[in-house]
Amino acid sequence: MNLPVTVAGTGVHLPPEVVTNAELASTLDTSDEWIVSRTGIRVRRRLAPDRATSDMCVAAAHPALAAAGVTARDVDAIIVGTYTYDQPLPSTALIVKELLGADRALTLDITQAACANGVQALFLAAHLLQTSAAETVLVIAADCASRVTDPADRTTRVFFGDAAGAAVLTRASSAGAGLLGWDFGTELSYDVEIPAGGSRLPAFAASARDHYLKMDGRAVWNTATRCLPDSILRAVDEAGLAMEDVTHFFLHQANLNIITAALDKLGVSRAKAPITVDRLGNTGSAGVFTALHAAFGEGAVSPGDTYVVSSIGAGFQWGTLCFRHG
């Protein structure tokens, strides 16, 4: 099952504007204590009104390319995972390609797995690298949830932040390195949705509030705490490993309580799982990439280390990848 690929470099972009819990509490029926106790989030970032998701993608791509020692012209494919694309058409990945000057790159967008977009994009990249079509793939995950959450809805407004993360994948030359195992699953649900803008409820026929993200927090909690640990167990087993063999756990940064519940269910030390949700909020597709970069950017992932990347998004769709670093 081993696909010989490696993460050669990572990068993150965080918009400069910081939004505190106190600021949100000044306009919403909530408090810093309520937000921290239920989510673990203390601050999050917000993208400037004159910027778009593609701008964050490009800003995250530059340090990832530099860390990998490649240029944009070396990139054979760009995969962008986002549910807050610049616009329905044209492709956000194509916009990013042009802004980067990645002249040769195939462009692909993954959009409707929401917070699981990034994991699906990494999976696709790993398989592209097994063909003659690609030797270097740039995967970018970004979301600007501040544009699709209702300013008057505390259920969604307090949870989300804006960010982008990127990873450059190349073919691994080290024996035994690569994508060792994976697991994906789905359960159709409308508990997290944006109702308007498609063929069922066209934009012109919808109210403004139908364009906002709607979320049943209890349903998300129940599904995430059940499905993420089980998916990780299956992926690690497919890789032929035991849980104690895994060095790092890069988990969806949706809610600190979900992360700790999943780790506790797996019997994994919290020291093995970098946390970014406390200072960034739920950054959607970018969440696992912010955790990935927290370790890769500091040189904490060594050759031979094994790690999992796991996330769950609207749909519900979830997935886990298990790698050995080359």
C-alpha positions as CSV (number, residue, x, y, z in Angstrom):
1,M,0.0,0.0,0.0
2,N,3.1,2.3,0.4
3,L,3.1,5.3,-2.0
4,P,6.6,6.7,-2.0
5,V,5.9,10.4,-1.3
6,T,7.3,13.0,1.1
7,V,6.3,16.4,2.4
8,A,9.3,18.5,1.3
9,G,8.2,21.8,2.7
10,T,5.3,23.6,4.4
11,G,4.0,27.1,4.8
12,V,1.2,29.0,6.5
13,H,-0.4,32.4,6.0
14,L,-2.3,34.2,8.8
15,P,-4.1,37.5,8.1
16,P,-2.8,40.2,10.4
17,E,-6.2,41.2,12.0
18,V,-6.7,39.4,15.3
19,V,-10.3,39.1,16.7
20,T,-10.6,38.4,20.4
21,N,-13.4,36.7,22.3
22,A,-14.1,40.0,24.0
23,E,-14.7,41.7,20.7
24,L,-17.2,39.0,19.7
25,A,-18.9,39.1,23.1
26,S,-19.5,42.9,22.6
27,T,-22.0,42.1,19.8
28,L,-23.1,38.5,20.5
29,D,-24.8,36.8,23.4
30,T,-21.6,35.1,24.5
31,S,-18.6,35.5,26.7
32,D,-14.9,34.7,26.8
33,E,-15.5,32.1,29.4
34,W,-18.2,30.4,27.3
35,I,-16.1,30.4,24.2
36,V,-13.0,29.1,25.9
37,S,-14.8,26.4,27.8
38,R,-16.7,25.0,24.8
39,T,-14.1,25.5,22.1
40,G,-10.7,26.3,23.5
41,I,-10.5,29.3,21.2
42,R,-9.1,32.6,22.5
43,V,-8.4,34.5,19.3
44,R,-8.8,34.0,15.6
45,R,-7.7,35.9,12.4
46,R,-9.8,37.8,9.9
47,L,-9.0,38.5,6.3
48,A,-9.0,42.1,5.2
49,P,-12.1,43.1,3.1
50,D,-10.0,43.8,0.0
51,R,-8.3,40.3,0.0
52,A,-9.6,36.9,-1.2
53,T,-8.9,33.3,-0.5
54,S,-6.5,33.1,-3.4
55,D,-4.4,35.8,-1.9
56,M,-4.0,33.7,1.3
57,C,-3.1,30.7,-0.9
58,V,-0.3,32.5,-2.6
59,A,1.0,33.9,0.6
60,A,1.2,30.3,2.1
61,A,2.6,28.8,-1.0
62,H,5.8,31.0,-1.1
63,P,7.3,29.7,2.2
64,A,6.3,26.1,1.4
65,L,8.1,26.3,-2.0
66,A,11.1,27.9,-0.4
67,A,11.3,25.2,2.4
68,A,11.1,22.5,-0.3
69,G,13.9,24.2,-2.3
70,V,11.8,24.5,-5.5
71,T,10.3,27.4,-7.5
72,A,6.8,27.8,-8.8
73,R,8.0,26.8,-12.3
74,D,9.0,23.4,-10.9
75,V,5.4,22.7,-9.8
76,D,3.6,20.1,-11.9
77,A,0.2,20.4,-10.2
78,I,-1.6,22.7,-7.8
79,I,-4.4,21.4,-5.7
80,V,-6.4,23.9,-3.7
81,G,-8.8,22.8,-1.0
82,T,-11.4,25.4,0.0
83,Y,-15.1,25.8,0.5
84,T,-14.7,29.6,0.4
85,Y,-13.4,29.9,-3.2
86,D,-12.9,33.3,-4.7
87,Q,-16.0,32.8,-6.8
88,P,-17.9,29.8,-8.3
89,L,-16.0,30.3,-11.6
90,P,-13.1,30.4,-12.6
91,S,-11.1,27.9,-10.6
92,T,-9.3,29.2,-7.5
93,A,-6.4,26.9,-8.2
94,L,-6.1,28.5,-11.6
95,I,-6.1,32.0,-10.1
96,V,-3.3,30.8,-7.7
97,K,-1.4,29.3,-10.6
98,E,-1.4,32.7,-12.5
99,L,-0.4,34.7,-9.4
100,L,2.5,32.3,-8.6
101,G,3.7,32.0,-12.2
102,A,3.5,28.2,-12.1
103,D,3.3,28.0,-15.8
104,R,3.3,24.2,-16.2
105,A,0.9,23.3,-13.4
106,L,-2.2,21.3,-13.7
107,T,-4.9,22.9,-11.6
108,L,-7.5,21.1,-9.4
109,D,-10.0,22.4,-6.8
110,I,-11.5,20.3,-4.0
111,T,-14.3,22.3,-2.5
112,Q,-17.2,20.4,-0.9
113,A,-15.7,18.3,1.9
114,A,-15.2,21.6,3.8
115,C,-12.7,21.0,6.7
116,A,-11.7,17.6,5.1
117,N,-10.8,19.2,1.8
118,G,-7.1,19.4,2.8
119,V,-6.8,15.7,3.6
120,Q,-8.5,14.7,0.3
121,A,-6.1,17.1,-1.6
122,L,-3.1,15.4,0.0
123,F,-4.5,12.0,-0.9
124,L,-4.9,13.1,-4.5
125,A,-1.4,14.6,-4.6
126,A,0.1,11.4,-3.4
127,H,-1.5,9.4,-6.2
128,L,-0.6,12.0,-8.8
129,L,3.0,11.5,-7.8
130,Q,2.8,7.8,-8.8
131,T,2.2,8.8,-12.4
132,S,4.5,10.4,-15.0
133,A,2.3,13.5,-14.8
134,A,3.9,14.9,-11.7
135,E,7.1,15.0,-9.7
136,T,6.3,18.1,-7.6
137,V,2.7,18.9,-6.3
138,L,1.8,22.0,-4.4
139,V,-1.2,21.4,-2.1
140,I,-2.9,24.4,-0.6
141,A,-5.8,24.5,1.9
142,A,-7.4,27.8,2.8
143,D,-10.7,29.2,4.0
144,C,-12.1,32.6,4.7
145,A,-15.0,31.6,7.0
146,S,-15.5,35.2,8.1
147,R,-17.2,35.8,4.7
148,V,-19.8,33.0,5.1
149,T,-20.6,33.1,8.8
150,D,-23.5,35.2,10.1
151,P,-22.2,38.1,12.2
152,A,-25.3,37.6,14.4
153,D,-25.0,33.9,15.0
154,R,-22.8,32.9,17.9
155,T,-23.0,29.2,17.0
156,T,-20.8,29.8,14.0
157,R,-19.2,33.2,14.4
158,V,-17.1,32.4,17.4
159,F,-15.7,29.1,16.0
160,F,-14.1,30.1,12.8
161,G,-11.0,32.0,11.7
162,D,-9.3,32.7,8.3
163,A,-6.0,31.1,7.3
164,A,-4.1,29.2,4.6
165,G,-1.6,26.4,4.7
166,A,0.5,24.8,2.0
167,A,2.6,21.7,1.6
168,V,4.9,20.6,-1.3
169,L,4.8,16.9,-2.0
170,T,7.5,15.1,-4.0
171,R,8.5,11.5,-4.6
172,A,10.3,9.9,-1.7
173,S,13.7,8.3,-2.2
174,S,14.1,6.9,1.3
175,A,13.3,3.2,1.6
176,G,10.0,2.7,3.5
177,A,9.0,6.4,3.4
178,G,5.7,7.5,2.0
179,L,1.9,7.2,2.4
180,L,1.6,3.9,4.3
181,G,-2.2,3.7,4.9
182,W,-5.4,5.6,4.7
183,D,-9.1,5.6,5.6
184,F,-12.0,7.6,4.3
185,G,-15.7,7.6,5.2
186,T,-19.0,9.5,4.7
187,E,-22.4,9.9,6.2
188,L,-24.8,12.2,4.3
189,S,-26.0,15.0,6.6
190,Y,-27.2,18.6,6.3
191,D,-26.1,19.4,9.9
192,V,-23.3,21.6,8.4
193,E,-24.4,23.4,5.2
194,I,-24.6,26.5,3.1
195,P,-28.1,26.2,1.6
196,A,-28.0,28.8,-1.1
197,G,-25.9,29.2,-4.3
198,G,-26.5,25.9,-6.1
199,S,-29.1,24.4,-8.3
200,R,-31.5,23.5,-5.5
201,L,-31.6,27.1,-4.1
202,P,-30.1,29.5,-6.7
203,A,-28.5,32.7,-5.4
204,F,-31.2,34.9,-6.9
205,A,-34.0,32.9,-5.2
206,A,-32.4,32.8,-1.7
207,S,-32.4,35.2,1.2
208,A,-29.2,36.7,2.4
209,R,-29.2,34.5,5.4
210,D,-29.4,31.3,3.3
211,H,-25.9,32.1,2.1
212,Y,-24.5,31.8,5.6
213,L,-22.9,28.6,7.0
214,K,-25.3,26.8,9.3
215,M,-24.1,24.3,11.9
216,D,-25.6,21.9,14.4
217,G,-22.8,21.9,17.0
218,R,-24.1,18.8,18.9
219,A,-24.2,16.8,15.7
220,V,-20.7,17.9,14.8
221,W,-19.5,16.8,18.3
222,N,-21.2,13.4,18.1
223,T,-19.9,12.6,14.6
224,A,-16.4,13.9,15.1
225,T,-15.7,12.2,18.4
226,R,-17.0,8.9,17.0
227,C,-15.6,8.9,13.5
228,L,-12.2,10.6,13.8
229,P,-10.7,8.1,16.3
230,D,-12.1,5.1,14.4
231,S,-10.7,6.5,11.1
232,I,-7.3,7.0,12.7
233,L,-7.3,3.4,14.1
234,R,-8.2,2.0,10.6
235,A,-5.5,4.0,8.8
236,V,-2.8,3.1,11.3
237,D,-3.8,-0.5,11.1
238,E,-3.7,-0.4,7.2
239,A,-0.2,1.0,7.6
240,G,0.8,-2.1,9.6
241,L,1.5,0.0,12.6
242,A,0.4,0.2,16.2
243,M,-0.8,3.4,17.8
244,E,2.4,3.7,19.9
245,D,4.4,3.7,16.7
246,V,2.9,7.0,15.5
247,T,5.2,9.9,16.4
248,H,2.8,12.8,15.5
249,F,-0.9,13.4,15.2
250,F,-2.0,16.3,13.0
251,L,-5.7,16.6,13.7
252,H,-8.5,18.8,12.4
253,Q,-8.3,22.0,14.4
254,A,-12.1,22.5,14.9
255,N,-12.5,22.5,18.6
256,L,-10.0,21.8,21.4
257,N,-12.5,19.6,23.2
258,I,-13.0,17.4,20.1
259,I,-9.2,17.0,19.7
260,T,-8.7,16.0,23.4
261,A,-11.7,13.7,23.3
262,A,-10.2,11.9,20.2
263,L,-6.8,11.6,21.7
264,D,-8.2,10.3,25.0
265,K,-10.2,7.7,23.1
266,L,-7.1,6.6,21.3
267,G,-4.9,6.6,24.4
268,V,-2.5,9.1,22.8
269,S,-0.4,11.7,24.7
270,R,-1.6,15.2,24.0
271,A,2.1,16.1,23.6
272,K,2.0,14.3,20.2
273,A,-0.6,16.6,18.7
274,P,0.2,20.2,18.0
275,I,-2.6,22.6,18.8
276,T,-3.4,25.8,16.8
277,V,-7.1,26.1,17.3
278,D,-6.7,28.1,20.5
279,R,-5.0,31.0,18.7
280,L,-6.5,30.6,15.2
281,G,-10.0,29.2,15.6
282,N,-11.4,26.6,13.2
283,T,-9.7,27.5,9.9
284,G,-11.6,24.9,7.9
285,S,-9.6,23.3,5.1
286,A,-6.4,24.9,6.5
287,G,-6.7,23.5,10.0
288,V,-4.6,20.3,9.6
289,F,-2.1,22.3,7.6
290,T,-1.6,24.8,10.4
291,A,-0.8,21.8,12.8
292,L,1.4,20.2,10.2
293,H,3.4,23.4,9.7
294,A,3.7,23.9,13.5
295,A,5.8,20.7,13.5
296,F,7.5,20.8,10.1
297,G,8.3,24.5,10.4
298,E,10.2,23.9,13.6
299,G,12.0,20.8,12.4
300,A,10.2,18.6,14.8
301,V,9.5,15.9,12.2
302,S,12.6,13.7,11.5
303,P,13.3,11.1,8.8
304,G,11.7,7.9,9.9
305,D,9.0,9.5,12.0
306,T,5.4,8.3,11.3
307,Y,2.5,10.7,11.5
308,V,-1.2,10.8,10.8
309,V,-3.2,13.7,9.2
310,S,-6.9,13.4,10.0
311,S,-9.9,15.7,9.5
312,I,-13.7,15.7,9.3
313,G,-15.8,18.1,7.3
314,A,-19.4,18.9,6.2
315,G,-21.3,16.1,4.5
316,F,-20.2,14.5,6.7
317,Q,-16.9,13.4,5.1
318,W,-13.7,12.4,6.9
319,G,-10.3,11.0,6.2
320,T,-7.0,9.9,7.7
321,L,-3.6,9.5,6.1
322,C,-0.7,7.7,7.7
323,F,2.8,8.7,6.5
324,R,6.4,7.8,7.2
325,H,8.6,10.8,6.7
326,G,11.5,10.5,4.2
